[in-house]
Amino acid sequence: MKQIMTGNEAIARGAWEAGCNVAAAYPGTPSSEILENIAHYKEIDSEWSTNEKVAMEVAAGASIAGARAICAMKHVGLNVAADPLFTMSYIGANGGLVVVTADDPGLFSSQNEQDNRWYALHAKLPMLEPSDSQECKDFARDAFELSERFDVPVLFRVTTRICHSKTVVELGDRENVSVKDYERNPGKCVMTPAAAKNRRYLMEKREEALRAFSNDCKYNAIEWGTERKIGIISSGISYQHAREAFSDMDGKVSFLKLGLTYPLPDELIQRFASEIETIYVVEENEPYLENFVKQLGVPCIGREKLPAVDELNAGIVRSALIGDHKESAYSVEATPPPRPPVLCPGCSHRGFFYAMSKYKDIAVSSDIGCYTLGVAPPLSIGDSVICMGAGVSAGIGMHKAFATKGGSEHGGKKINKVFGVIGDSTFFHSGITGLIDAVVNKSQLALCIVDNRITAMTGHQENPGTGRTIAGEPTQAIDLKTLCIACGVKPENVRKVDSYDMKAVEEALRDAYNATEIFVIITTQPCALIKDVLKRRAGVHCEIDRDACVTCKMCMKIACPAISYRDGRIEIETSMCNGCTICAQVCPRQAIKQVGEFNDG
């Protein structure tokens, strides 16, 4: 049976076919759909973990106990999971253990463009890189067997285009794999320094065996052309770009397609190079393959021709390696207009940020999520965004610096208060430890947890505050206010507010601004795009009273995409509006009214 699948769907299918038993992940584009699809397979016990480190440890524990397990995350998530990842390289695998890292060349939804192929090198882990959806499924299935064969976790590296592009996949049946017997073995699984040192020697022997395997396996293969003048060494999506770029050369070009990219096949590369006049290495971002090829003494052309930043495509490869063929099919005549990301109409963060924007003597340490978009004018909320959880921790450091200096100049005024902004899912992910730090070290940070009841930016995944598992089953919802108090914040310093209630928001911000100890504001409106919210508010929107409107444009300062100024009039696109009334509350003439009825049936 054949089916058109994205790479993420195919990875999920491959894990199922391999007899995988346990799956864990924290959502992050471009990897989110892997676990969402695995969750459809009832034979696999799946969970959204609180963060990537937890996901890695859940999968690691399952593997040690004998089950085949997979964890998935975007590239920056592997930084969070690096601690257990490196140690699991020492421990190895009982049941097959597969770790998916989804890199994001081009930074479509990420704060950096790191190349996670280097993790395989540093952690001494075999790494598979598929180049289409069929290979995503096949490699994911094979990765478990490879893990068990060499007693090692397998790093499975994909990129945005592989994750989200669709190709035809030949499906297979689920393998009947029993959970392996568990035998207590502290020398293998308890990484005291003495035990770890013994395992370190075994890792070197394992790497020798893996390198021999890489030189003679189906994942690394030479595709000879009719001539031996040009040879391309590539892997993953870059291989597809190179094939397309050289497609009109009548099959003359030879390719060394690498699917197992750590350890790299030294003998196979040298054999390929020995018969080729000119070697090009085609890869995105870092010169990972190129460096290795050159270390073998093989002359090649790569980074000096191809860009080190952003995604590749066939046109870029063709232009760089063949010449600028302006008349080729790869030329792009039209440039699409820019579409900067913005907070959605009815977003529960908008009113809160608007109220915060009135404070001109504050600094705001923001975090990773929809609320990062508050940095865009006219709201302009956010002075720093570093990584998950830094909205709290970096805010603590900013306050220390400003307090030491006695305030700092910013836009001609002194910074008198630091606010931290973090979302509900991100707070559960890595904000709790920062809050404890703030309490213990007597920070005066004002922390704002903008709770929209979902992990929104990555596609509406559940989190510990939603009260549902990945399968949609009811579970205990963690209450943010109770959690903050348990972390040591005084009850009177934790304020829950409806983020659509501008008066309550403004009062909470004023109290937080004036507080001389840690103060927490928790907003409580769900994401406007949650299905239940859309259904409830489907008949509600805001309209303008033309007789009362004086076109002062105050409503436009909230930066709602549903509001525009055209032909001398303020317009509200009612098909986009969800009736949040933030615009009505900021209108000085009371010229905007909410109309319609909520569907509470």
Secondary structure as UniProt FT lines:
FT   STRAND          2..6
FT   HELIX           7..17
FT   TURN            18..19
FT   STRAND          22..25
FT   TURN            29..30
FT   HELIX           32..38
FT   TURN            39..40
FT   TURN            42..43
FT   STRAND          45..48
FT   HELIX           52..64
FT   TURN            65..66
FT   STRAND          69..74
FT   HELIX           75..80
FT   HELIX           82..91
FT   STRAND          97..103
FT   TURN            105..106
FT   HELIX           117..123
FT   STRAND          127..128
FT   HELIX           133..150
FT   STRAND          154..159
FT   HELIX           160..164
FT   STRAND          166..170
FT   HELIX           186..189
FT   HELIX           193..214
FT   TURN            215..216
FT   TURN            218..219
FT   STRAND          220..223
FT   STRAND          230..235
FT   HELIX           236..245
FT   TURN            246..248
FT   TURN            250..251
FT   STRAND          254..258
FT   STRAND          260..262
FT   HELIX           266..273
FT   TURN            274..275
FT   STRAND          278..282
FT   HELIX           288..295
FT   TURN            296..297
FT   TURN            303..305
FT   HELIX           314..321
FT   TURN            326..327
FT   TURN            329..330
FT   TURN            345..346
FT   TURN            348..349
FT   HELIX           350..356
FT   TURN            357..358
FT   STRAND          362..366
FT   HELIX           370..375
FT   TURN            377..379
FT   STRAND          384..385
FT   TURN            388..389
FT   HELIX           390..405
FT   STRAND          409..410
FT   TURN            411..412
FT   STRAND          413..414
FT   STRAND          417..423
FT   HELIX           424..426
FT   HELIX           427..431
FT   HELIX           432..440
FT   TURN            441..442
FT   STRAND          446..450
FT   TURN            456..459
FT   TURN            464..466
FT   TURN            470..471
FT   HELIX           480..486
FT   TURN            487..488
FT   HELIX           491..493
FT   STRAND          494..497
FT   TURN            499..500
FT   HELIX           502..514
FT   STRAND          519..523
FT   TURN            528..529
FT   HELIX           531..536
FT   TURN            537..539
FT   STRAND          541..544
FT   TURN            546..548
FT   HELIX           554..558
FT   TURN            561..562
FT   STRAND          563..566
FT   TURN            567..568
FT   STRAND          569..572
FT   TURN            574..576
FT   HELIX           582..586
FT   TURN            588..589
FT   STRAND          592..595
//
